[in-house]
Amino acid sequence: MNRKTLVLPALAGLLAPVLAACGGTDGAGDGVDPIVVGVATPIDATKAAPAPLDPSQAYDVDAWNVLRSTFQTLLRLPRSGTAPVPEAAESCGFRDTQNEQYRCTLRSGLKFSNGHALTAQDVKFSIERMKTINNTNGPVSLLDGVDKVEAPSDTEVVFHLSKPDATFPQKLTTPAASIVDPEVYPKGRLHSGFGVVGSGPYTLKTEHRGNRITKALFTKNPTYKGGIKAKNDKVEMRFFNDSASTERALRKGSIDVMNRGLSPDQVRGLEKARDKHILLQEMPGQEIRYLAFNTKDPAVSNKAVRRAMAQLVNRSDLVRNVYSYTGDPLFSMVPKGLTGHINSFFNKYGDPNAEAARKTLQQAHITTPVKFTLTYTTNHYGSSTVKEVRALQSQLNRTKLFDVSIKGVDSWQQFRTDALDGKYSVYNMGWFPDIPDADNYIAPFIGKQNFLGSPYRNGKIESQLIPSSRQQSDRNAAGDDFKQAQDIIADDVPLLPLWQGKQYVAARDDITGLEWALNSASGLQIWELSRGVAD
């Protein structure tokens, strides 16, 4: 999953110079000190992406963490595990054996935070709005299988899918399926700014300077009806420029919790900080890091160039020397722990081998050294990213087969926009799962409307393997399709997987619920956090 410079004129008026509050209303918990969560990545509004908290645009981890707490979806991921459970819905299920018609019955008495009633017509509007806006930076691809939505009554909604999709219930748990108020969110355009009107467990007030959020205050929503039991009344998010300043705030006690962006040095330091009233919770992770290729760029359009890189990249070196074993080498886009994972890249290329890479390039009559720029975002994935790309540059260049330069881009929004416009030959990317299923590590990157805007196409994956896998309600039965897709990706190398990360949450030692702080898609569950003795 996953956008700085010039603010749109209309937005500039909205995001006036000094700190300003917007969105939501006060609810339960007034006078209670909030649990303060530090976030090491800022959320910005930009000319290219003016609506960072609109579900039709938001498609990065930090924005989704805000949306999960303020909007409802029909279903949600449970406290732990991968099987969706009801949220705004009372019940949901397929109504045919082909996984093409999905019907939900809503809970009664649902309301948006502004007091407006929430009905099935609003669900229909929200899904249709996502598809109508079709924002290139947004998560619309998660709903591209929806052919038609019907609302036969105020409490019934029916989804007709263009093709069978057993993963559709999981997709309804994502913020892409957030239910919005049609009187607030226009159908044909984005809702700019930082205000949120939802029906989730919290209401929201934000503070910002210019086009950047500085604080977000979540207050327990007194009219919320859903399956979440919040263990706190208020949570405040404070947004920092980097993980180092976030960690300093944690150690000083000005924030209570820190999630994401921790460097290996910070992990080691926080592991030893128990005597300073800090706890570090380690969890299995499904974050991956990979290289993406513009397969039409002359520098890397020849498959042999990409294969040679696959023969040279030393993942163990990255994990050991850059990430200090806070991750594991990854030889497929599908991470370990998910059904269908296979070490396709290792099976095809084995250990790093400069002579094999040289032979690959010679047989394809490629002139060496191959020159290109490896582009990366400087602040979105943590401070270790620059070390990672420098290590990759060194691995490739010391063979004399490549002449790689590197370039950092400060703005995540600009980085994403330029990547989608095909301005980069090769670029470093990360991916947090939208849903905990192997489908989410293959389908988003393949096809006409893929997340990367990649020109790469493969008919077998698109028209055979993905559709076949989505017919399997038993996800174990889909494993063979995923394995074939991974082998094809290893052969064509439109993407080059690097490593799979572990997840960490650091907190002051009076905070409980850390073991439940992240769901199976690495989403932050702020409602699980509390002070003192856990329930």
Solvent accessible surface area in square Angstrom, and as a share of the most:
residue,aa,sasa,rsa
1,M,5,0.02
2,N,0,0.00
3,R,3,0.01
4,K,70,0.30
5,T,109,0.63
6,L,111,0.55
7,V,30,0.17
8,L,57,0.28
9,P,118,0.74
10,A,90,0.70
11,L,3,0.02
12,A,51,0.40
13,G,61,0.59
14,L,96,0.48
15,L,9,0.04
16,A,40,0.31
17,P,110,0.69
18,V,109,0.63
19,L,77,0.38
20,A,35,0.27
21,A,72,0.56
22,C,35,0.21
23,G,25,0.25
24,G,22,0.21
25,T,78,0.45
26,D,84,0.44
27,G,15,0.14
28,A,41,0.32
29,G,17,0.16
30,D,94,0.49
31,G,82,0.79
32,V,70,0.40
33,D,116,0.60
34,P,30,0.19
35,I,6,0.03
36,V,13,0.08
37,V,1,0.00
38,G,0,0.00
39,V,12,0.07
40,A,10,0.07
41,T,12,0.07
42,P,19,0.12
43,I,10,0.05
44,D,14,0.07
45,A,0,0.00
46,T,2,0.01
47,K,112,0.47
48,A,48,0.37
49,A,0,0.00
50,P,14,0.09
51,A,0,0.00
52,P,5,0.03
53,L,4,0.02
54,D,1,0.01
55,P,5,0.03
56,S,2,0.01
57,Q,1,0.00
58,A,1,0.01
59,Y,2,0.01
60,D,14,0.07
61,V,5,0.03
62,D,9,0.05
63,A,1,0.01
64,W,0,0.00
65,N,6,0.03
66,V,1,0.01
67,L,1,0.00
68,R,33,0.12
69,S,0,0.00
70,T,2,0.01
71,F,7,0.03
72,Q,2,0.01
73,T,13,0.08
74,L,4,0.02
75,L,8,0.04
76,R,48,0.18
77,L,13,0.07
78,P,23,0.14
79,R,98,0.36
80,S,69,0.44
81,G,38,0.37
82,T,63,0.37
83,A,71,0.55
84,P,40,0.25
85,V,46,0.26
86,P,52,0.33
87,E,5,0.02
88,A,0,0.00
89,A,0,0.00
90,E,109,0.49
91,S,55,0.35
92,C,33,0.20
93,G,16,0.15
94,F,53,0.22
95,R,128,0.47
96,D,52,0.27
97,T,129,0.75
98,Q,100,0.45
99,N,8,0.04
100,E,60,0.27
101,Q,50,0.22
102,Y,9,0.03
103,R,66,0.24
104,C,1,0.00
105,T,42,0.25
106,L,6,0.03
107,R,66,0.24
108,S,85,0.55
109,G,46,0.45
110,L,5,0.02
111,K,92,0.39
112,F,2,0.01
113,S,23,0.15
114,N,61,0.31
115,G,47,0.45
116,H,67,0.30
117,A,69,0.53
118,L,9,0.05
119,T,33,0.19
120,A,0,0.00
121,Q,78,0.35
122,D,14,0.07
123,V,3,0.01
124,K,62,0.26
125,F,32,0.13
126,S,8,0.05
127,I,3,0.02
128,E,48,0.22
129,R,3,0.01
130,M,4,0.02
131,K,68,0.29
132,T,78,0.45
133,I,29,0.15
134,N,67,0.34
135,N,26,0.13
136,T,111,0.64
137,N,8,0.04
138,G,9,0.08
139,P,0,0.00
140,V,19,0.11
141,S,27,0.17
142,L,9,0.05
143,L,1,0.00
144,D,73,0.38
145,G,25,0.24
146,V,6,0.03
147,D,101,0.52
148,K,103,0.44
149,V,5,0.03
150,E,67,0.30
151,A,21,0.16
152,P,82,0.52
153,S,42,0.27
154,D,85,0.44
155,T,56,0.33
156,E,55,0.25
157,V,0,0.00
158,V,3,0.01
159,F,0,0.00
160,H,45,0.20
161,L,13,0.06
162,S,66,0.43
163,K,123,0.52
164,P,23,0.15
165,D,10,0.05
166,A,16,0.12
167,T,2,0.01
168,F,4,0.02
169,P,21,0.13
170,Q,23,0.10
171,K,8,0.03
172,L,0,0.00
173,T,12,0.07
174,T,1,0.01
175,P,3,0.02
176,A,3,0.02
177,A,5,0.04
178,S,5,0.03
179,I,1,0.00
180,V,3,0.01
181,D,3,0.01
182,P,51,0.32
183,E,137,0.61
184,V,40,0.23
185,Y,1,0.00
186,P,32,0.20
187,K,96,0.41
188,G,56,0.54
189,R,162,0.59
190,L,25,0.12
191,H,47,0.21
192,S,42,0.27
193,G,2,0.02
194,F,1,0.01
195,G,15,0.14
196,V,4,0.02
197,V,24,0.14
198,G,3,0.03
199,S,1,0.01
200,G,0,0.00
201,P,4,0.03
202,Y,2,0.01
203,T,9,0.05
204,L,1,0.01
205,K,73,0.31
206,T,1,0.00
207,E,59,0.27
208,H,3,0.01
209,R,145,0.53
210,G,29,0.28
211,N,28,0.14
212,R,58,0.21
213,I,2,0.01
214,T,29,0.17
215,K,74,0.32
216,A,1,0.01
217,L,46,0.23
218,F,0,0.00
219,T,5,0.03
220,K,68,0.29
221,N,9,0.05
222,P,94,0.59
223,T,62,0.36
224,Y,38,0.14
225,K,102,0.43
226,G,24,0.23
227,G,35,0.34
228,I,21,0.11
229,K,148,0.63
230,A,14,0.11
231,K,55,0.23
232,N,17,0.09
233,D,48,0.25
234,K,26,0.11
235,V,0,0.00
236,E,21,0.09
237,M,2,0.01
238,R,67,0.24
239,F,23,0.10
240,F,44,0.19
241,N,95,0.49
242,D,63,0.33
243,S,7,0.04
244,A,47,0.37
245,S,26,0.17
246,T,0,0.00
247,E,23,0.10
248,R,146,0.53
249,A,9,0.07
250,L,0,0.00
251,R,87,0.32
252,K,165,0.70
253,G,36,0.35
254,S,48,0.31
255,I,1,0.00
256,D,13,0.07
257,V,0,0.00
258,M,1,0.00
259,N,13,0.07
260,R,30,0.11
261,G,21,0.20
262,L,27,0.14
263,S,15,0.10
264,P,8,0.05
265,D,79,0.41
266,Q,16,0.07
267,V,4,0.03
268,R,101,0.37
269,G,26,0.25
270,L,2,0.01
271,E,100,0.45
272,K,160,0.68
273,A,3,0.02
274,R,172,0.63
275,D,110,0.57
276,K,115,0.49
277,H,106,0.47
278,I,2,0.01
279,L,48,0.24
280,L,38,0.19
281,Q,57,0.25
282,E,90,0.40
283,M,22,0.10
284,P,132,0.83
285,G,7,0.07
286,Q,35,0.15
287,E,20,0.09
288,I,0,0.00
289,R,3,0.01
290,Y,0,0.00
291,L,0,0.00
292,A,1,0.01
293,F,4,0.02
294,N,22,0.11
295,T,20,0.11
296,K,157,0.67
297,D,29,0.15
298,P,123,0.77
299,A,26,0.20
300,V,0,0.00
301,S,51,0.33
302,N,61,0.31
303,K,73,0.31
304,A,10,0.08
305,V,4,0.02
306,R,11,0.04
307,R,67,0.24
308,A,0,0.00
309,M,1,0.00
310,A,5,0.04
311,Q,25,0.11
312,L,11,0.05
313,V,3,0.02
314,N,43,0.22
315,R,11,0.04
316,S,57,0.37
317,D,23,0.12
318,L,0,0.00
319,V,4,0.03
320,R,108,0.39
321,N,96,0.49
322,V,15,0.08
323,Y,15,0.06
324,S,34,0.22
325,Y,131,0.50
326,T,20,0.12
327,G,2,0.01
328,D,53,0.28
329,P,38,0.24
330,L,1,0.00
331,F,40,0.17
332,S,1,0.01
333,M,3,0.01
334,V,0,0.00
335,P,0,0.00
336,K,87,0.37
337,G,79,0.76
338,L,20,0.10
339,T,56,0.33
340,G,8,0.07
341,H,40,0.18
342,I,47,0.24
343,N,63,0.32
344,S,2,0.02
345,F,3,0.01
346,F,87,0.36
347,N,101,0.52
348,K,93,0.39
349,Y,29,0.11
350,G,29,0.28
351,D,99,0.51
352,P,64,0.40
353,N,70,0.36
354,A,41,0.32
355,E,114,0.51
356,A,32,0.25
357,A,0,0.00
358,R,79,0.29
359,K,118,0.50
360,T,25,0.15
361,L,1,0.01
362,Q,114,0.51
363,Q,124,0.55
364,A,33,0.26
365,H,167,0.75
366,I,38,0.19
367,T,118,0.69
368,T,57,0.33
369,P,69,0.44
370,V,10,0.06
371,K,135,0.57
372,F,15,0.06
373,T,51,0.30
374,L,2,0.01
375,T,4,0.02
376,Y,18,0.07
377,T,0,0.00
378,T,48,0.28
379,N,47,0.24
380,H,7,0.03
381,Y,18,0.07
382,G,14,0.13
383,S,61,0.39
384,S,7,0.05
385,T,1,0.00
386,V,40,0.23
387,K,107,0.45
388,E,0,0.00
389,V,0,0.00
390,R,138,0.50
391,A,20,0.16
392,L,0,0.00
393,Q,46,0.20
394,S,51,0.33
395,Q,6,0.03
396,L,1,0.01
397,N,42,0.21
398,R,155,0.57
399,T,21,0.12
400,K,153,0.65
401,L,3,0.02
402,F,4,0.02
403,D,59,0.31
404,V,3,0.02
405,S,55,0.35
406,I,47,0.24
407,K,116,0.49
408,G,33,0.32
409,V,21,0.12
410,D,95,0.49
411,S,11,0.07
412,W,20,0.07
413,Q,11,0.05
414,Q,56,0.25
415,F,0,0.00
416,R,1,0.00
417,T,28,0.16
418,D,20,0.11
419,A,5,0.04
420,L,38,0.19
421,D,92,0.47
422,G,36,0.35
423,K,135,0.57
424,Y,18,0.07
425,S,19,0.12
426,V,0,0.00
427,Y,9,0.03
428,N,1,0.00
429,M,0,0.00
430,G,0,0.00
431,W,0,0.00
432,F,4,0.02
433,P,0,0.00
434,D,1,0.01
435,I,0,0.00
436,P,8,0.05
437,D,12,0.06
438,A,3,0.02
439,D,4,0.02
440,N,2,0.01
441,Y,0,0.00
442,I,1,0.01
443,A,17,0.14
444,P,13,0.08
445,F,3,0.01
446,I,12,0.06
447,G,9,0.08
448,K,174,0.74
449,Q,110,0.49
450,N,11,0.06
451,F,11,0.04
452,L,3,0.02
453,G,40,0.39
454,S,12,0.08
455,P,39,0.25
456,Y,19,0.07
457,R,106,0.39
458,N,27,0.14
459,G,51,0.49
460,K,88,0.37
461,I,0,0.00
462,E,51,0.23
463,S,85,0.55
464,Q,95,0.42
465,L,3,0.01
466,I,18,0.09
467,P,26,0.17
468,S,37,0.24
469,S,0,0.00
470,R,43,0.16
471,Q,98,0.44
472,Q,62,0.28
473,S,83,0.54
474,D,86,0.45
475,R,54,0.20
476,N,110,0.57
477,A,53,0.41
478,A,0,0.00
479,G,6,0.05
480,D,99,0.51
481,D,20,0.10
482,F,7,0.03
483,K,78,0.33
484,Q,70,0.31
485,A,2,0.01
486,Q,3,0.01
487,D,69,0.36
488,I,32,0.16
489,I,2,0.01
490,A,1,0.01
491,D,46,0.24
492,D,17,0.09
493,V,0,0.00
494,P,5,0.03
495,L,5,0.02
496,L,0,0.00
497,P,0,0.00
498,L,0,0.00
499,W,12,0.04
500,Q,16,0.07
501,G,4,0.03
502,K,65,0.28
503,Q,11,0.05
504,Y,20,0.08
505,V,0,0.00
506,A,0,0.00
507,A,0,0.00
508,R,46,0.17
509,D,67,0.35
510,D,63,0.32
511,I,5,0.03
512,T,30,0.17
513,G,8,0.07
514,L,9,0.04
515,E,89,0.40
516,W,77,0.27
517,A,0,0.00
518,L,16,0.08
519,N,17,0.09
520,S,30,0.19
521,A,1,0.01
522,S,10,0.07
523,G,2,0.02
524,L,3,0.02
525,Q,2,0.01
526,I,0,0.00
527,W,19,0.07
528,E,10,0.05
529,L,0,0.00
530,S,16,0.11
531,R,100,0.37
532,G,39,0.38
533,V,147,0.84
534,A,52,0.41
535,D,145,0.75
